[in-house]
Amino acid sequence: MKKMASGNPKHDTSHSSRNPEIAVGSKNPAKLRAVRNAVQQVWPKATIETVDAPSGVRDQPLNDDEAIQGAVNRALFSRVELDADFGLGLEGSVADTVYGMFLCGWVAVVDRSFVSDLLSVPHKNIQSAVLAHSGISLACTSRILLPTTVAEQIRAGGELGPVMDKLTQRTDTKNAQGANGILTNGLIQRADSFEQGVIFALARYITPDYYTR
Protein backbone atom coordinates (compact mmCIF):
# COMPACT_ATOMS: atom_id res chain seq x y z
CA MET A 1 0.00 0.00 0.00
CA LYS A 2 1.27 3.45 -0.87
CA LYS A 3 3.20 5.18 1.91
CA MET A 4 2.06 8.70 2.64
CA ALA A 5 4.65 11.43 2.90
CA SER A 6 5.43 12.88 6.28
CA GLY A 7 4.37 16.36 7.33
CA ASN A 8 6.66 19.37 7.46
CA PRO A 9 6.28 21.22 10.77
CA LYS A 10 8.33 24.14 9.45
CA HIS A 11 5.88 24.82 6.65
CA ASP A 12 3.44 27.62 7.40
CA THR A 13 -0.16 26.52 6.73
CA SER A 14 -1.82 29.44 8.49
CA HIS A 15 -3.74 32.25 6.85
CA SER A 16 -0.51 34.28 6.99
CA SER A 17 0.92 32.02 4.27
CA ARG A 18 -0.25 34.09 1.32
CA ASN A 19 0.92 31.90 -1.53
CA PRO A 20 -0.05 28.33 -0.63
CA GLU A 21 -0.01 25.48 -3.11
CA ILE A 22 -3.41 23.82 -3.19
CA ALA A 23 -4.22 20.43 -4.68
CA VAL A 24 -7.78 19.49 -5.59
CA GLY A 25 -8.72 15.82 -5.83
CA SER A 26 -11.07 16.17 -8.78
CA LYS A 27 -11.27 17.29 -12.41
CA ASN A 28 -14.98 18.08 -12.14
CA PRO A 29 -15.51 21.59 -13.59
CA ALA A 30 -18.17 22.57 -11.04
CA LYS A 31 -15.99 21.53 -8.10
CA LEU A 32 -12.95 23.31 -9.53
CA ARG A 33 -14.92 26.50 -10.09
CA ALA A 34 -16.07 26.34 -6.48
CA VAL A 35 -12.52 25.92 -5.19
CA ARG A 36 -11.10 28.70 -7.35
CA ASN A 37 -13.83 31.15 -6.34
CA ALA A 38 -13.46 30.33 -2.65
CA VAL A 39 -9.66 30.26 -2.51
CA GLN A 40 -9.44 33.55 -4.41
CA GLN A 41 -11.21 35.20 -1.48
CA VAL A 42 -8.84 33.70 1.10
CA TRP A 43 -5.48 33.52 -0.69
CA PRO A 44 -5.60 35.55 -3.93
CA LYS A 45 -2.09 34.43 -4.91
CA ALA A 46 -2.56 30.73 -4.21
CA THR A 47 -1.58 28.15 -6.82
CA ILE A 48 -4.23 25.54 -7.59
CA GLU A 49 -3.52 22.20 -9.27
CA THR A 50 -5.80 19.25 -9.88
CA VAL A 51 -5.51 15.49 -9.97
CA ASP A 52 -8.00 12.65 -10.30
CA ALA A 53 -8.14 11.23 -6.79
CA PRO A 54 -9.87 8.03 -5.65
CA SER A 55 -12.64 8.50 -3.11
CA GLY A 56 -12.57 4.95 -1.80
CA VAL A 57 -16.36 5.04 -1.41
CA ARG A 58 -19.35 4.34 -3.64
CA ASP A 59 -20.04 6.53 -6.67
CA GLN A 60 -23.16 7.64 -4.83
CA PRO A 61 -22.45 8.10 -1.09
CA LEU A 62 -25.63 7.57 0.89
CA ASN A 63 -24.80 9.21 4.22
CA ASP A 64 -22.60 11.84 5.82
CA ASP A 65 -19.97 9.44 7.16
CA GLU A 66 -19.43 7.88 3.74
CA ALA A 67 -19.17 11.28 2.08
CA ILE A 68 -16.73 12.55 4.71
CA GLN A 69 -14.60 9.46 4.15
CA GLY A 70 -14.57 10.09 0.41
CA ALA A 71 -13.75 13.78 0.79
CA VAL A 72 -10.85 13.10 3.17
CA ASN A 73 -9.46 10.35 0.94
CA ARG A 74 -9.52 12.67 -2.06
CA ALA A 75 -7.94 15.52 -0.10
CA LEU A 76 -5.12 13.40 1.32
CA PHE A 77 -4.34 11.72 -1.98
CA SER A 78 -4.18 15.00 -3.88
CA ARG A 79 -2.05 16.75 -1.26
CA VAL A 80 0.53 13.96 -1.25
CA GLU A 81 0.43 13.28 -4.98
CA LEU A 82 1.15 16.93 -5.83
CA ASP A 83 3.19 17.68 -2.68
CA ALA A 84 0.96 20.67 -1.95
CA ASP A 85 0.43 22.69 1.22
CA PHE A 86 -3.26 21.81 1.24
CA GLY A 87 -5.32 19.05 -0.32
CA LEU A 88 -9.02 19.62 -0.93
CA GLY A 89 -11.57 16.87 -1.40
CA LEU A 90 -15.18 17.54 -2.37
CA GLU A 91 -17.78 14.78 -2.20
CA GLY A 92 -21.43 15.04 -3.14
CA SER A 93 -23.83 12.99 -1.05
CA VAL A 94 -27.40 12.41 -0.02
CA ALA A 95 -28.89 12.01 3.43
CA ASP A 96 -32.13 10.07 3.85
CA THR A 97 -34.27 11.37 6.70
CA VAL A 98 -37.83 11.03 7.97
CA TYR A 99 -38.52 14.28 6.10
CA GLY A 100 -37.21 12.98 2.78
CA MET A 101 -33.86 12.68 1.04
CA PHE A 102 -31.61 15.72 1.06
CA LEU A 103 -28.71 16.53 -1.24
CA CYS A 104 -25.56 18.00 0.26
CA GLY A 105 -21.81 18.03 -0.24
CA TRP A 106 -18.85 17.57 2.08
CA VAL A 107 -15.52 19.36 1.84
CA ALA A 108 -12.30 18.18 3.47
CA VAL A 109 -9.06 20.14 3.78
CA VAL A 110 -5.89 18.24 4.67
CA ASP A 111 -2.67 20.12 5.44
CA ARG A 112 0.94 18.96 5.80
CA SER A 113 0.60 18.28 9.51
CA PHE A 114 -1.66 15.26 8.91
CA VAL A 115 0.28 12.06 8.30
CA SER A 116 -1.20 8.70 7.31
CA ASP A 117 0.27 5.42 6.09
CA LEU A 118 -3.02 4.57 4.40
CA LEU A 119 -4.75 5.79 1.28
CA SER A 120 -8.10 5.35 3.02
CA VAL A 121 -8.06 7.09 6.39
CA PRO A 122 -9.91 5.25 9.22
CA HIS A 123 -12.90 7.11 10.67
CA LYS A 124 -11.33 7.23 14.14
CA ASN A 125 -8.27 9.02 12.71
CA ILE A 126 -10.46 11.52 10.87
CA GLN A 127 -12.51 12.16 13.99
CA SER A 128 -9.53 12.69 16.27
CA ALA A 129 -7.82 15.05 13.80
CA VAL A 130 -10.96 17.13 13.28
CA LEU A 131 -11.78 17.39 16.99
CA ALA A 132 -8.19 18.37 17.79
CA HIS A 133 -8.18 20.93 14.94
CA SER A 134 -5.07 19.19 13.73
CA GLY A 135 -4.45 18.45 10.07
CA ILE A 136 -8.02 17.93 8.82
CA SER A 137 -10.85 20.42 8.54
CA LEU A 138 -14.39 19.52 7.47
CA ALA A 139 -17.50 21.38 6.37
CA CYS A 140 -20.71 20.66 4.54
CA THR A 141 -22.73 22.66 2.07
CA SER A 142 -26.33 23.75 2.42
CA ARG A 143 -28.92 21.02 1.86
CA ILE A 144 -31.82 20.79 -0.56
CA LEU A 145 -34.72 18.36 -0.55
CA LEU A 146 -34.76 16.04 -3.55
CA PRO A 147 -38.00 15.24 -5.39
CA THR A 148 -39.61 11.97 -4.31
CA THR A 149 -39.14 10.39 -7.73
CA VAL A 150 -35.41 11.18 -7.64
CA ALA A 151 -35.04 9.87 -4.09
CA GLU A 152 -36.78 6.63 -4.99
CA GLN A 153 -34.37 5.97 -7.85
CA ILE A 154 -31.35 6.63 -5.62
CA ARG A 155 -32.72 4.28 -2.96
CA ALA A 156 -33.03 1.69 -5.71
CA GLY A 157 -29.32 2.01 -6.50
CA GLY A 158 -29.24 4.95 -8.90
CA GLU A 159 -26.63 7.72 -8.95
CA LEU A 160 -27.86 11.29 -8.71
CA GLY A 161 -26.08 12.61 -11.82
CA PRO A 162 -27.55 10.10 -14.30
CA VAL A 163 -30.93 10.30 -12.55
CA MET A 164 -31.01 14.08 -13.04
CA ASP A 165 -29.84 13.68 -16.65
CA LYS A 166 -32.78 11.38 -17.31
CA LEU A 167 -35.21 13.66 -15.49
CA THR A 168 -34.18 16.74 -17.47
CA GLN A 169 -33.27 14.98 -20.72
CA ARG A 170 -29.85 16.64 -20.58
CA THR A 171 -26.36 15.18 -20.38
CA ASP A 172 -23.57 15.48 -17.81
CA THR A 173 -25.49 17.82 -15.52
CA LYS A 174 -23.24 16.93 -12.54
CA ASN A 175 -20.34 18.67 -14.29
CA ALA A 176 -22.45 21.74 -14.96
CA GLN A 177 -25.31 23.19 -12.91
CA GLY A 178 -25.88 20.01 -10.92
CA ALA A 179 -29.10 19.03 -9.19
CA ASN A 180 -28.89 22.25 -7.13
CA GLY A 181 -29.02 24.40 -10.24
CA ILE A 182 -31.77 22.34 -11.85
CA LEU A 183 -34.01 22.39 -8.77
CA THR A 184 -33.48 26.12 -8.08
CA ASN A 185 -33.80 27.04 -11.76
CA GLY A 186 -30.23 28.31 -11.79
CA LEU A 187 -30.39 30.44 -8.64
CA ILE A 188 -27.87 28.27 -6.75
CA GLN A 189 -25.77 26.01 -8.92
CA ARG A 190 -23.54 23.15 -7.84
CA ALA A 191 -20.44 25.33 -7.85
CA ASP A 192 -22.18 27.98 -5.74
CA SER A 193 -23.12 25.43 -3.10
CA PHE A 194 -19.64 23.89 -2.97
CA GLU A 195 -18.00 27.34 -2.87
CA GLN A 196 -19.70 28.02 0.45
CA GLY A 197 -18.60 24.61 1.72
CA VAL A 198 -14.97 25.26 0.76
CA ILE A 199 -14.94 28.59 2.62
CA PHE A 200 -16.45 26.91 5.68
CA ALA A 201 -13.81 24.18 5.53
CA LEU A 202 -11.06 26.81 5.35
CA ALA A 203 -12.41 28.68 8.39
CA ARG A 204 -9.83 27.08 10.69
CA TYR A 205 -7.08 28.59 8.55
CA ILE A 206 -8.81 31.94 8.08
CA THR A 207 -9.36 32.56 11.80
CA PRO A 208 -6.99 30.07 13.50
CA ASP A 209 -7.01 31.81 16.89
CA TYR A 210 -10.63 30.86 17.50
CA TYR A 211 -9.81 27.18 16.98
CA THR A 212 -6.83 27.06 19.33
CA ARG A 213 -8.36 28.58 22.45
Backbone torsions as a table, in degrees:
resi	resn	phi	psi	omega
1	MET	NA	143.7	-174.3
2	LYS	-63.2	134.4	178.8
3	LYS	-85.6	130.6	-180.0
4	MET	-83.8	143.2	-179.6
5	ALA	-68.0	151.9	-179.7
6	SER	-78.3	160.6	179.0
7	GLY	-77.0	168.2	179.3
8	ASN	-124.7	98.4	-174.3
9	PRO	-64.2	-18.2	-178.8
10	LYS	-82.5	-12.8	-176.5
11	HIS	-82.1	129.7	-177.6
12	ASP	-81.6	115.2	177.4
13	THR	-111.8	17.6	178.6
14	SER	-83.5	175.0	178.3
15	HIS	-63.4	-19.1	-180.0
16	SER	-73.7	-13.5	175.1
17	SER	-81.4	102.0	-168.6
18	ARG	-83.4	-13.4	-176.6
19	ASN	-126.2	52.6	-177.4
20	PRO	-70.1	153.0	172.8
21	GLU	-95.0	125.9	-174.4
22	ILE	-120.5	129.8	178.0
23	ALA	-108.9	134.5	179.3
24	VAL	-114.7	127.4	-176.0
25	GLY	-86.2	51.3	179.3
26	SER	-167.9	154.0	172.8
27	LYS	-110.4	5.3	-178.2
28	ASN	-64.5	122.4	-176.0
29	PRO	-57.4	-39.1	-179.6
30	ALA	-66.2	-42.0	178.4
31	LYS	-65.7	-41.4	-179.1
32	LEU	-66.7	-38.6	177.1
33	ARG	-63.3	-38.8	178.1
34	ALA	-63.0	-45.4	-179.5
35	VAL	-64.5	-46.2	-178.3
36	ARG	-61.6	-44.2	-179.3
37	ASN	-64.4	-40.8	-178.9
38	ALA	-71.6	-48.0	-176.9
39	VAL	-63.9	-35.2	179.1
40	GLN	-57.0	-33.3	-178.7
41	GLN	-78.5	-22.3	-177.9
42	VAL	-98.3	-51.3	-179.5
43	TRP	-130.3	87.6	-176.0
44	PRO	-57.4	-25.3	-177.0
45	LYS	-102.3	12.5	-179.7
46	ALA	-65.5	150.6	174.0
47	THR	-101.4	130.4	-177.8
48	ILE	-118.9	125.4	175.4
49	GLU	-124.4	159.1	-177.1
50	THR	-127.0	155.2	176.5
51	VAL	-154.1	144.3	173.4
52	ASP	-71.2	117.8	-176.9
53	ALA	-117.7	137.7	178.0
54	PRO	-73.0	139.5	178.9
55	SER	-86.8	-28.6	-177.7
56	GLY	75.4	6.6	178.3
57	VAL	-127.2	180.0	-179.7
58	ARG	-64.8	155.8	177.6
59	ASP	-58.0	-31.6	177.0
60	GLN	-120.5	90.8	175.8
61	PRO	-59.8	141.0	-173.7
62	LEU	-113.0	5.7	177.0
63	ASN	-159.6	170.0	-176.5
64	ASP	-63.0	-44.3	-177.3
65	ASP	-60.1	-41.4	-179.8
66	GLU	-66.6	-40.9	179.8
67	ALA	-68.0	-39.2	176.8
68	ILE	-61.4	-44.3	178.3
69	GLN	-58.1	-46.4	-179.5
70	GLY	-64.2	-41.1	-179.9
71	ALA	-64.9	-43.5	179.8
72	VAL	-65.9	-42.8	178.8
73	ASN	-59.7	-43.5	178.6
74	ARG	-64.2	-42.7	-178.0
75	ALA	-64.5	-45.6	-178.2
76	LEU	-66.5	-44.7	-179.6
77	PHE	-59.4	-47.0	-176.6
78	SER	-66.8	-39.7	-179.8
79	ARG	-62.1	-44.6	-178.9
80	VAL	-72.1	-44.2	-177.0
81	GLU	-59.2	-38.7	-177.6
82	LEU	-103.5	3.8	179.9
83	ASP	49.9	50.8	-176.5
84	ALA	-97.3	166.3	176.1
85	ASP	-70.7	-37.5	179.7
86	PHE	-132.9	142.9	170.0
87	GLY	-114.3	134.6	178.7
88	LEU	-117.1	131.5	175.8
89	GLY	-122.7	130.6	-179.8
90	LEU	-121.4	128.4	-176.1
91	GLU	-133.9	118.4	174.9
92	GLY	-76.1	150.3	-176.0
93	SER	-156.4	170.1	170.8
94	VAL	-126.7	156.4	176.7
95	ALA	-132.8	117.7	-178.6
96	ASP	-88.8	124.3	-178.5
97	THR	-129.0	176.1	177.4
98	VAL	-68.5	-13.3	179.9
99	TYR	-97.7	-1.8	-177.7
100	GLY	124.0	-178.6	-178.6
101	MET	-96.9	128.6	-178.8
102	PHE	-109.4	144.6	174.5
103	LEU	-96.2	136.2	174.5
104	CYS	-151.3	179.1	176.3
105	GLY	-139.6	148.6	177.5
106	TRP	-114.8	142.8	179.1
107	VAL	-123.8	130.7	176.2
108	ALA	-119.2	139.0	173.0
109	VAL	-119.6	126.1	177.7
110	VAL	-118.4	128.5	178.0
111	ASP	-108.0	-177.9	-173.2
112	ARG	-67.1	-16.9	-177.7
113	SER	-77.1	-14.5	178.7
114	PHE	-90.7	125.0	-177.6
115	VAL	-121.2	133.8	177.7
116	SER	-144.3	141.6	175.7
117	ASP	-87.1	-2.9	-173.2
118	LEU	-118.1	147.5	174.8
119	LEU	-73.5	-31.8	177.8
120	SER	-109.2	111.9	-173.3
121	VAL	-79.2	127.3	178.4
122	PRO	-60.0	147.5	-178.9
123	HIS	-56.2	-40.1	-177.9
124	LYS	-63.6	-33.8	177.9
125	ASN	-71.5	-38.3	176.6
126	ILE	-62.8	-48.1	-177.5
127	GLN	-60.1	-46.5	-177.4
128	SER	-65.6	-38.9	-179.8
129	ALA	-67.6	-41.3	-179.5
130	VAL	-67.1	-46.2	-178.0
131	LEU	-66.2	-29.9	179.1
132	ALA	-88.6	1.4	-175.7
133	HIS	51.8	45.5	-174.5
134	SER	-130.7	100.5	170.5
135	GLY	91.5	-29.4	179.9
136	ILE	-131.1	133.6	174.4
137	SER	-125.2	140.2	-177.5
138	LEU	-125.7	152.2	171.5
139	ALA	-159.8	157.8	176.1
140	CYS	-121.0	161.5	178.7
141	THR	-84.9	178.8	170.5
142	SER	-67.3	163.0	-176.7
143	ARG	-117.6	147.1	178.6
144	ILE	-133.0	138.4	180.0
145	LEU	-72.1	130.9	177.6
146	LEU	-86.8	147.6	175.7
147	PRO	-58.9	149.6	-177.3
148	THR	-57.1	-40.9	-178.6
149	THR	-64.8	-35.1	177.9
150	VAL	-70.1	-45.0	179.9
151	ALA	-60.1	-41.5	-179.0
152	GLU	-62.1	-40.2	179.3
153	GLN	-68.1	-35.7	177.4
154	ILE	-69.0	-41.2	177.4
155	ARG	-61.9	-28.2	-179.8
156	ALA	-84.6	3.2	176.9
157	GLY	110.7	2.3	-179.5
158	GLY	-76.6	162.3	175.8
159	GLU	-107.4	139.7	-171.7
160	LEU	-56.0	-45.7	-177.5
161	GLY	-54.9	-57.9	177.9
162	PRO	-61.2	-33.9	178.3
163	VAL	-63.8	-43.0	179.1
164	MET	-70.3	-34.0	175.7
165	ASP	-59.7	-46.0	-179.1
166	LYS	-65.6	-41.2	-178.0
167	LEU	-63.0	-40.0	-175.0
168	THR	-97.4	-8.1	-176.1
169	GLN	59.4	38.8	175.3
170	ARG	-119.8	176.6	178.7
171	THR	-124.4	144.8	173.1
172	ASP	55.6	42.1	-178.7
173	THR	-66.3	-25.4	-178.7
174	LYS	-68.0	-22.1	176.6
175	ASN	-92.5	1.9	-179.8
176	ALA	-122.5	-114.3	-175.8
177	GLN	-75.1	-22.1	-179.4
178	GLY	70.6	176.5	178.9
179	ALA	-62.1	-34.5	179.4
180	ASN	-57.5	-49.6	-178.1
181	GLY	-66.2	-37.9	179.6
182	ILE	-65.0	-46.5	-174.3
183	LEU	-76.0	-21.5	176.9
184	THR	-103.8	10.2	-179.6
185	ASN	55.8	40.2	174.4
186	GLY	88.0	-2.2	-178.3
187	LEU	-69.0	-41.4	176.3
188	ILE	-131.8	106.5	-178.8
189	GLN	-89.7	173.9	-176.3
190	ARG	-57.4	-43.2	-179.9
191	ALA	-63.7	-37.4	179.1
192	ASP	-62.3	-45.1	-179.5
193	SER	-64.0	-46.5	-179.8
194	PHE	-68.2	-30.7	178.4
195	GLU	-58.8	-45.0	177.4
196	GLN	-60.9	-42.8	179.6
197	GLY	-62.7	-39.2	179.3
198	VAL	-64.3	-44.5	178.7
199	ILE	-61.5	-43.2	177.2
200	PHE	-59.5	-42.6	-178.5
201	ALA	-67.8	-26.1	178.8
202	LEU	-87.1	-2.2	-176.0
203	ALA	-54.5	-37.9	-177.9
204	ARG	-64.2	-25.1	179.3
205	TYR	-94.7	-19.9	178.1
206	ILE	-78.9	-43.8	-180.0
207	THR	-127.1	66.3	-172.6
208	PRO	-62.1	-29.6	-177.0
209	ASP	-60.3	-35.3	-178.4
210	TYR	-68.9	-23.2	-177.0
211	TYR	-95.5	-0.4	-179.1
212	THR	-117.2	6.7	-179.8
213	ARG	-82.1	NA	NA
